[in-house]
Amino acid sequence: MTKMKDPSIMSLVKDQKVDPFQFLGGSIVGAWNETLLNQTMMSVWARNSPPETQDQHFDATLAAMAGMEPRDELEAMMNAQLIASHNATMEFYRRANQTGQNFEGACAALNQATKLSRNFARLVEVRWPAPIGWSGFSLSA
């Protein structure tokens, strides 16, 4: 019985040069960045859209990932979840407003959208905590 060698994580990392997609995936390891990028792109609800609209959705997703400026892999994962949560939330809002949607279907879709919106808000709170002493927004004029 031959024992397979386990590649150490250090052997994966030590020979890495800066990956051109590090600004999206937060890692110097290209395989990580590419995997996270693919997972995030798969969360885009553009299957039934025309090709030009699909490209626009994918470009917007890349812009969002870059704009969140992940410093490491954990932040990049949270960013990907934020994008996926947003995409799923918007899809459920769309389903709730479909022409011919019955009351039960609309309520179920809105229920899922609400849960996803809460999840999104919690991820934002964790990803970008409020500064100490900040008391929130004031809606008074």
C-alpha positions as CSV (number, residue, x, y, z in Angstrom):
1,M,0.0,0.0,0.0
2,T,1.5,3.3,-1.1
3,K,1.0,6.3,0.9
4,M,0.3,9.5,-1.0
5,K,2.2,12.6,-0.1
6,D,0.1,15.4,1.3
7,P,1.2,18.7,-0.2
8,S,1.7,21.1,2.6
9,I,0.0,24.4,2.4
10,M,3.3,26.1,2.6
11,S,4.4,24.4,-0.7
12,L,1.3,25.8,-2.3
13,V,2.0,29.3,-1.0
14,K,5.7,29.7,-1.1
15,D,6.1,29.6,-4.8
16,Q,3.2,31.9,-5.5
17,K,3.7,35.3,-7.1
18,V,1.1,38.0,-6.7
19,D,-2.0,36.7,-8.5
20,P,-3.5,39.2,-10.9
21,F,-6.9,38.5,-9.3
22,Q,-5.8,39.0,-5.7
23,F,-7.8,42.3,-5.6
24,L,-10.9,40.1,-6.1
25,G,-10.2,37.0,-4.0
26,G,-7.8,38.4,-1.4
27,S,-5.3,35.6,-1.8
28,I,-1.9,35.3,-3.4
29,V,-3.0,31.8,-4.4
30,G,-4.5,31.9,-7.9
31,A,-6.6,28.8,-7.5
32,W,-8.4,30.3,-4.5
33,N,-9.1,33.6,-6.3
34,E,-10.4,31.7,-9.4
35,T,-12.6,29.4,-7.4
36,L,-14.1,32.2,-5.4
37,L,-14.7,34.3,-8.5
38,N,-16.4,31.3,-10.2
39,Q,-18.6,30.6,-7.2
40,T,-19.6,34.3,-7.1
41,M,-20.4,34.4,-10.8
42,M,-22.6,31.3,-10.4
43,S,-24.7,33.3,-7.9
44,V,-25.7,35.8,-10.6
45,W,-29.3,35.2,-11.7
46,A,-28.9,35.9,-15.4
47,R,-29.8,32.5,-16.9
48,N,-32.8,33.8,-18.8
49,S,-31.3,37.2,-19.7
50,P,-30.1,38.1,-23.2
51,P,-26.4,37.7,-23.6
52,E,-25.7,41.5,-23.5
53,T,-27.5,41.7,-20.2
54,Q,-25.7,38.7,-18.8
55,D,-22.4,40.4,-19.6
56,Q,-23.6,43.5,-17.8
57,H,-24.5,41.4,-14.7
58,F,-21.1,39.8,-14.7
59,D,-19.3,43.1,-15.2
60,A,-21.3,44.5,-12.3
61,T,-20.4,41.5,-10.1
62,L,-16.7,42.0,-10.9
63,A,-17.0,45.7,-10.0
64,A,-18.7,44.9,-6.7
65,M,-16.0,42.4,-5.8
66,A,-13.2,44.9,-6.6
67,G,-15.0,47.7,-4.9
68,M,-15.2,45.8,-1.6
69,E,-11.4,45.6,-1.6
70,P,-10.8,42.4,0.3
71,R,-7.6,42.3,2.4
72,D,-7.6,38.5,2.8
73,E,-9.5,35.3,2.0
74,L,-12.0,35.7,4.8
75,E,-13.0,39.2,3.7
76,A,-13.3,37.9,0.1
77,M,-15.5,35.1,1.2
78,M,-17.8,37.5,3.0
79,N,-17.9,39.7,-0.1
80,A,-18.9,36.8,-2.2
81,Q,-21.7,35.9,0.2
82,L,-22.9,39.5,0.2
83,I,-23.1,39.4,-3.6
84,A,-24.8,36.0,-3.6
85,S,-27.2,37.1,-0.9
86,H,-28.1,40.3,-2.8
87,N,-28.6,38.3,-6.0
88,A,-30.9,35.8,-4.3
89,T,-32.8,38.5,-2.5
90,M,-33.5,40.4,-5.7
91,E,-34.6,37.2,-7.4
92,F,-37.2,36.5,-4.7
93,Y,-38.5,40.1,-4.9
94,R,-38.8,39.5,-8.7
95,R,-40.7,36.3,-8.2
96,A,-43.1,37.9,-5.7
97,N,-44.0,40.5,-8.3
98,Q,-44.4,38.2,-11.3
99,T,-47.5,38.6,-13.4
100,G,-50.0,36.0,-12.4
101,Q,-48.3,35.2,-9.1
102,N,-50.9,33.9,-6.6
103,F,-51.0,35.2,-3.1
104,E,-49.4,32.2,-1.4
105,G,-46.5,32.3,-3.9
106,A,-46.0,36.0,-3.5
107,C,-46.0,35.6,0.3
108,A,-43.5,32.8,0.2
109,A,-41.2,34.7,-2.1
110,L,-41.4,37.8,0.1
111,N,-40.7,35.7,3.2
112,Q,-37.5,34.4,1.6
113,A,-36.5,37.8,0.4
114,T,-37.0,39.1,4.0
115,K,-34.8,36.4,5.4
116,L,-32.1,37.0,2.9
117,S,-32.3,40.8,3.5
118,R,-31.6,40.2,7.2
119,N,-28.7,37.9,6.3
120,F,-27.3,40.6,4.1
121,A,-27.6,43.2,6.8
122,R,-25.9,41.0,9.3
123,L,-23.0,40.3,6.9
124,V,-22.6,44.0,6.3
125,E,-22.5,44.6,10.1
126,V,-19.8,42.0,10.5
127,R,-17.8,43.0,7.4
128,W,-17.9,46.8,8.1
129,P,-18.5,47.3,11.8
130,A,-19.8,50.7,12.9
131,P,-17.1,52.9,14.5
132,I,-17.1,53.1,18.3
133,G,-19.5,55.9,19.4
134,W,-21.5,55.9,16.2
135,S,-25.1,56.0,17.0
136,G,-26.6,55.4,13.6
137,F,-28.3,57.5,11.0
138,S,-30.4,60.5,11.9
139,L,-33.5,60.9,9.7
140,S,-34.4,64.3,11.1
141,A,-34.1,67.3,8.7
